[in-house]
Amino acid sequence: MTRGIEIIAQAKENETILIMAGPGIGSKNGKPAINPSPMEQIGQAIREALEETGLRGAVVTISIPQGKEIAGKTLNEKIE
């Protein structure tokens, strides 16, 4: 259910790759509640960007500005 939804990723240089849940993204066990396939795609995009820039790592925060409202229309209303 991500078609047409605004998704924002903000990155800051870091020693390793770390993906964080921002506003509008749920979390489970301290990690972003993002399905495995999209999470792998996000990780791959981060690795490609790091390779292009020559950086070692990044903290990337994924957020959905209207996430709370969107979640209310789904089976998963537990988002932060």
Secondary structure, DSSP 8 states (H G I E B T S, - for coil): --TT---EEEEEEESSEEEEE-TT--EETTEE---HHHHHHHHHHHHHHHHHHT-SEEEEEEE-TTHHHHHTTSS-----
